[in-house]
Amino acid sequence: ILPREVTRSPEVLLGVLQSERVTVLSQTPTALRNLTTAAEFRRTGPLSLALRLVVLGGEELRSLPSSELYSRDDVTVVNMYGITETAIHATHGRVVFASDGSFDATVGRPL
């Protein structure tokens, strides 16, 4: 669990993901889009990330830009659904990416 100031700065968060070799990231889709933007602007070469699981929840998953953060065969992206006020997930579904960057994301099946 990271301090609030780290979670509010996509650039700082990206640095932590790389330096600490984070393997599981849980965020809202909006926060992940902001992180993706930061990664594109920071690009000085390939990202060195250890992410293996990205869990999205807290809001509807409407769009995600294709990104080397998570659009890799070794990263599983899961869309979770539940009561926002309590941060409890009731369903989950794997996000499946197509080669053109589009994706299929449903609220899945009950946990």
C-alpha positions in Angstrom: 0.0 0.0 0.0 1.5 3.3 -1.1 1.2 6.8 0.5 -1.5 9.0 -1.0 1.0 11.4 -2.5 2.5 8.6 -4.6 -0.9 7.4 -5.8 -1.8 10.9 -6.9 1.2 11.3 -9.1 1.3 8.9 -12.1 4.9 9.8 -12.8 6.0 9.0 -9.2 3.9 5.8 -9.2 5.5 4.7 -12.4 8.9 5.1 -10.8 7.8 3.0 -7.8 6.4 0.3 -10.1 9.8 0.0 -11.8 12.1 0.4 -8.8 10.2 -1.9 -6.5 9.4 -4.5 -9.2 5.7 -4.4 -8.3 3.8 -7.5 -9.7 0.1 -6.6 -8.7 -1.5 -3.3 -9.3 -5.1 -2.4 -8.3 -6.5 0.8 -9.6 -9.5 2.5 -11.1 -9.6 2.6 -14.9 -9.1 6.4 -14.8 -5.9 6.1 -12.7 -4.6 3.4 -15.0 -5.2 5.7 -18.0 -3.3 8.5 -16.3 -0.4 6.0 -15.5 -0.4 5.0 -19.2 -0.1 8.6 -20.3 2.8 9.1 -17.9 4.5 6.1 -19.2 4.2 7.4 -22.8 5.6 10.8 -21.9 8.4 9.3 -19.9 9.5 6.9 -22.6 13.3 6.8 -22.9 13.3 3.1 -23.9 11.4 0.0 -23.0 9.8 0.0 -19.6 11.2 -2.4 -17.1 8.1 -3.6 -15.3 7.4 -6.8 -13.4 3.6 -6.4 -13.5 1.7 -9.7 -13.8 -1.8 -8.8 -12.6 -3.7 -5.5 -13.0 -7.0 -5.4 -11.1 -9.4 -2.6 -12.2 -12.5 -1.6 -10.2 -14.3 1.3 -8.7 -15.8 2.6 -11.9 -17.0 1.4 -15.3 -14.3 0.2 -17.7 -15.1 2.0 -20.8 -11.8 2.4 -22.6 -8.1 1.7 -22.1 -5.3 2.8 -24.5 -3.0 0.0 -25.6 0.1 0.2 -23.5 3.1 -1.9 -22.8 2.2 -1.5 -19.1 -0.5 -4.3 -19.4 -1.0 -5.2 -23.1 1.4 -8.1 -22.9 0.8 -11.8 -22.8 2.4 -12.2 -19.4 0.0 -9.6 -17.8 -3.5 -10.5 -16.7 -6.0 -7.6 -16.6 -9.1 -8.3 -14.5 -12.2 -6.1 -14.4 -13.9 -6.2 -11.0 -17.4 -5.1 -10.1 -18.9 -4.4 -6.7 -20.3 -1.8 -4.4 -18.1 1.3 -4.8 -18.8 2.6 -1.3 -17.4 -0.5 0.4 -14.7 -1.5 -2.2 -15.9 -5.0 -2.1 -15.8 -6.9 -5.4 -18.7 -9.2 -6.2 -17.9 -10.2 -9.8 -14.8 -10.5 -11.9 -13.9 -11.0 -15.6 -10.7 -11.2 -17.4 -10.1 -8.4 -19.9 -9.2 -9.9 -23.3 -7.2 -7.7 -25.7 -7.2 -8.1 -29.5 -4.2 -7.5 -31.7 -5.6 -4.1 -32.7 -5.7 -2.9 -29.1 -9.4 -3.2 -28.7 -10.7 -5.3 -25.7 -13.6 -7.2 -24.3 -14.4 -6.5 -20.7 -17.5 -7.6 -18.9 -18.3 -7.5 -15.3 -17.8 -11.3 -15.4 -19.2 -13.9 -13.2 -19.9 -13.9 -9.5 -17.0 -14.5 -7.1 
